[in-house]
């Protein structure tokens, strides 16, 4: 299995919504990734330039790092929807640009943030983790699960990540995560057409891209959804 970092763009008339812009090369090397798609990073940078909104599933560096390291950070900072709890995680990364973020927004447990886009508070992987529900103009529905379900197997089998990860390497509230992945499985069983999108399962995304409506992929062009 190939684990990677997937950045997403939801195409909109206003310039697009970016979800989890990924990380920069130095962080990728530190985290042990064996390859880095610089062309993909350039595409994500372009997405953020054009975006009307930038969202994050949580504040770990592989999801917010490129946003914080963006060379023209002040030009895009105001596009980001950052909750107070998420800002604490961002500041823990010791990025200078984190101190430039002055505006946060406290969200309800379930809150619409754009037409067809709803943010769902799902504390567990981190205290400020979120999932993002999207309904396209076509009516097709998606849930971007973040690291609550970083692999497709997490929601397919209703099992969390390994204890090596969840207890030691990246400590999380395991009982809460178990409840969320069971919920994802149950929602999927009731709505077969719903697409659940894991955060790091590159092979699953590539193998299912055509069936689930992914129009550009990391490793080929770039990661994206419309």
N, C-alpha and C positions, 0 to 999 in steps of 0.2 A: 504494500500500500504506500502511496506517495502522499505525504502530508505537506501542504503548502499554505500560503496566505492568499486568500481570495478577496479581491476588492470588487464592489458591485456598483453599477450605475443603473438607475431607473430613469429611462428617458421621459422627459416632460416637455411641454411647449416652452417652459421658462428657463431651460438650460440643464435640466436634469437634477436628480437627487443622488448623491454619492453616499454609500454605506460602507463603513470600515475601509478607509483608504490604504490600509496596509502599513508597511514599514520601510525604512531607508536601508541602504546597503550595509552600513556598519552594524546596525542592529541585527540584520539577517545573518551576518557572519558570526556575531556574538551568540546568537541563538542556535547556531550549528546548521543552518540551511546550506545545502551544497550548491545551489544555483540561485541566481538573482536575475530577474527579467528587467533590465534597465529600460527597455522599450515599453514594457508594461507600466513601469513607474512613470515614464513620461506621459503615457496615456492617462493615467490616474491624475497626474498633475494638471493635465488639460481639462479633465473632468471637473476638478476642484475650481479651476479658473472660471469655468462656464456655469458652475452649479448655482442653483437657487437655494439649495439646502444640503448640508452635510450632516449625516447621522452616524452614530457609533453604537455597537452592541454593548461595549464596555471599554474600560480605559487601559487595557493591557497594551504594551508597546507595539505588538504585531497588528493592532487594530487602529491605533491613534498615532503611531510614530511618524508616518510620512506627513500627516497633517501638521504635527508639531514642528517637523523639520523643514517644512515647505519654505523655499527661499524668500517668497513674498508673503510671509505669514499674515501680516496685518491686512492684506487685501482679501483674505479668505476667512479670517477668524470670525467675522460677524455672520457668516453663513452657517456656522456650526451650532447645532442644538446640543447644549451641554447641560446636564443636570448638576445640582450642587454636589451630590454624591460622586458623580463622575469626575468632577473637577479635582476632588481630593486624590483620586487615582492618578490623574494627569500630573498633578504637582509632585506626586511621589516619584515620577520618572525623572525629575531634575532636568527638565528642558527649559531653557530660558524663556521660550515663547509661551510656556504655560502661564507665566506671570502676566502676560499681556491679555489673557482672557478675563474680561471684567464682567461679562454678562452670562448668567446662567438662567435656566428655566426649570422650575419644579413642575413635573408632569403628574397628572393623575395616574392611577393604576393602569388605566387604558385610555389613551387620548389620541385623537386625530391631530396630525401635524401638517398635513397637506391633503389635497383631494385624493382619496383612495389609499392613504398611507396612515397607519395607526401604530403608535409605539406602545408596547406592553411591558410594564415593569416586571421583571422576572429575577429577583435577587436569588443568589445561590452560587453561581460561578464566581461572581463578585457581588458585594452588597448593592451595587448600582447597575447590575446587568439588565439588558433590555432585549426583547425580540421585536422585530418589525413586521407587521402584516401589510401586505400590498394587494390591492385589487386593481388590475389593469382596466383600461377602457373596454377591452374585449370581455371582461368579466372574469378572467382567469385570476386565481388567488394564490398567493405565496406567503409563507412565513420564513423570514430569515432568522435562524435560530441562535446565531452567535455561538459562543463556546459552551452554552448549555448543552448543545448537541453538536460538537465539532465534527463528528463523523456521522454518516447516514445510519450506521449500525446503532448509534445511540438512540435514535428515535424508532428505528425499525424493531429493535429488540427491547426497547424501554429500559436500557441499562446506561449508567453514567460512564464516564471515562475511568481508566484504571486507578486503583488506589495509589500507585506510584505517582501518578499525576495529581490526583485530587486531594491526597492526604499529605504529600511530601513536596513535590516540585512546584505545584501551583495550588496551594490549599484553598478549598472551597467548602461551602455548606453542602455536604453530600446528600443528606436527606432531602433538602430543598431541590437539588438538581434531579434526584430520582423522581420526585413528585412532578417536576416539569416535564421530564422525558416521558413519563407515563401519560401525562396529559396530552403531549404531542402525538403519541401513538393512538390514543383514544380519539382525538380530533381527526386524525388521518383516517381512521377506520370508519368514522361517520361521514367523512367527505373525501371520497377517493380521488376526486379531481384536484384537491388541495396539494400544492407542491411545497414540501419542506426542504429548505436549502441549508445544508450544514456549512460551517465556517471554514473548515480546513480539508475537506475530503475532495481533493483535486481529481482523483481518478473517477469518483462517483459522478462529479459534475460533468467531466468530459464524456463519460460513457452515456450519460442521460441527457446531454445538452439539447439534442434535437427534440426529444419527447417533452421536455419541460420548458422549452421556449427560450433557452439561452442563445443569444445571437452572436456573442463574441466570447472567446475563452482565453484565459491566461495560458501561456505556453504555446498559443497559436497567435492570437492578436492581443486580446486583453479580456479581463473578466467583466461580464456585464449581463444585464437582464432588461428586457423591455416588455 
